């Protein structure tokens, strides 16, 4: 039996390697066997901090004889006096008849069976070294064994494992207490059983940060791909998310606008929190710092986390808006007028905006600290549930932007007749016709 040399540097460095399904020419980890680089149609991947390599591509180059039993999803590999038996989806392997527990179960990726790298040393007796500067695994077989005549096949002691399938969708609910994951795909919600053998990863597609996580760390709305067996037991769960951080510029209806122009429309099931407590979207105010969590596959907003805004540097606490109200109590038509009133620091200049309709509408200080302005609805002005925002500047200092508590709807666009039924001068026989 050859000496096994799997250094600690290998385990640490390979744990940092990201999950990859790129072509072999672009893979993050290279494999060199007995001095010759090996290219795979399915490159190595990282699951739960462990590197998995293509079994047949590596074992056969080490002189092993590999057999596959599709009826039981079982692999038998033999090299000289060494033999390994393993089953797809099971962490239990047998090396020379000795049971070995794997950190990550073997799995099928891209039509290829991938196994943990440490099996190369435990089963085949090869030397394995890691070169961090080039991110290369060097595997040395020692003396080259020839497969020759196929060895006698030992019947695998493990029971048959069902075929794999993949479900892709979004996380609907996580029940960590009962080890259940609910995945929504279209109008259907699938219940998936999580076991101790399930490998779970979660990655932020914007930053690339992430890795192995527990079931409880998955979040509603995450994009998810689950590899499972016919009984609904998960072998691999790969979740992805994307987070955007910024400062609120405006809130209007279900629309959130961040400084810099990023616009997000929240679905009804999006979660909104303010300083850790669940709130409605209208409770968020301009100037608040937020993190918007998105499903990277659909760009649907899953969660908005905000914290109360502090006065920006250089803004005096003496310059502030205490309230903003408007006169609209129904949808306004063309020719009607909306009156906006701001109360705050006296002696300043105030303006107001109607989101999507008007900006910088001038206001007059009608009494100390009370500013009033009006806007006449124009033809073709049209908006549903728009926010009204107030600005106040005193000297060189500006108050924090404030939004009125009530939204406003404007319907200045007259209805257009696109057609008539029946058509002019048409003769009909029905004594009670429908007229449209």
C-alpha positions, 0 to 999 in steps of 0.5 A, a space after each residue: 500500500 502506498 503512503 498517503 500524504 494529504 496535507 492540511 494545506 490541501 484541505 484548507 485551500 480546496 475548501 475555498 474553491 467555488 462551485 464550478 461547472 465551467 468547461 475544463 479550460 476555465 476550471 478553478 482547480 487543475 488536476 495533474 496525474 503522474 506529471 500529466 495534466 488531465 482535462 475533464 468534460 465535467 471539471 471538479 466542483 466544491 460541495 460543502 467545502 470538499 472537492 469532488 473529482 470525476 471518478 472514472 477520469 481519475 481512477 482509470 488514469 491511476 490504472 484502476 478498473 471501474 465498473 458501473 451498475 445502473 440498476 443499483 447506482 453503484 460504482 466498483 473500482 479496483 486497482 491491484 489489491 485495492 478496491 472501493 465500492 460506493 453508491 450515488 447519494 450515500 455517504 457510506 463507502 467500502 474500501 477493501 471491505 472496510 466501511 468509510 463515512 464520507 463528508 459529502 456523498 458521491 453524486 452525478 453532475 453533468 452526467 459524470 460521477 463525482 467523488 470526494 478527493 480524499 477517496 483517491 488516497 484512501 482507496 487507491 493509495 496515491 499521494 496527493 499534494 496541493 500547490 496553492 500558487 497555481 491551484 493545482 492538485 498533483 496526484 502520484 500513483 507510485 508504481 503504475 499498476 496495469 488493469 490487465 484482466 478485469 478483476 472478480 466483481 464483489 457484489 455491493 453490500 449496499 441496497 439499491 438507490 433510486 434515480 436522481 431528479 432535480 427541482 429548480 424554483 424558489 424557497 417557499 418555506 423552511 421548516 428546520 425543526 422538521 427537516 423540511 424544505 418547501 420549494 415553489 415552482 410555478 403554481 406547485 409547492 414541493 415538499 423536500 426531505 432534508 437528511 443528515 447526508 444532504 449537502 447545502 450551499 448558499 451563494 450571493 451571486 453579486 459578490 460570490 460570497 457563500 459556502 456550506 450552510 445549514 437548512 435554517 440559513 436558507 431564506 424565503 425567495 432564494 433561488 434553489 436547485 435541489 437534487 433529490 431521489 424518488 422519495 423526495 430526499 435531498 442529496 444536494 441543495 444549491 441556493 443563490 441570492 443577490 443583495 443590493 444595499 443603498 439609501 431610500 430616495 422615494 417610496 411610492 405604492 409598491 415601488 422603492 427607489 434608491 439613491 442612484 436610480 435603482 427601482 424595485 417593485 415589491 410583490 405582495 409576499 415580500 417581507 419588509 422590516 425596519 430595525 428588525 420588526 416587520 412593517 408595511 412598505 409605507 412605513 419606510 422613509 427617504 434617507 433610510 439605509 436598506 438592503 434589498 434581497 432578490 431572487 437572482 433568477 427572476 429578480 423578484 424582491 424577497 425582502 427589504 431590511 431597513 434601519 431608521 435614518 439618522 441626520 446626514 453629516 452637515 445637516 443641522 438638527 434645527 433644520 427639519 420638516 415636522 409634517 407634510 400633508 396634502 388636500 387630495 382625498 380622492 383621485 384627481 382629474 385634469 384641471 383640479 388642484 392639489 394643495 400641499 402644506 409643510 410645517 418645519 423650520 421657519 425662514 426657509 425655502 420649501 418645494 414639493 414633488 409628486 412622484 412621477 408627475 412633478 418635481 420642485 413645485 415652489 411653496 410660500 411661507 404663509 406663516 412662520 414655519 408653515 409652507 404651502 404650495 399648489 399644483 394644477 393637474 395637467 392633461 395626461 397626468 396619470 399616476 396611481 398611489 404616488 408619494 408626495 415629498 417635501 424639501 426644506 432648505 434654510 440658509 445652506 442647510 437642508 432638512 431630511 426629505 419627508 414623505 406625506 403619509 397619504 398617497 395620491 392618485 391622479 387621472 388626468 387622461 380622458 378616456 379614449 373610445 377605441 371602437 363601437 359596437 354596433 358600428 354606425 349605420 349598422 342594421 341589426 335584428 336583435 330587439 335588445 342589442 348590446 351597445 359597447 
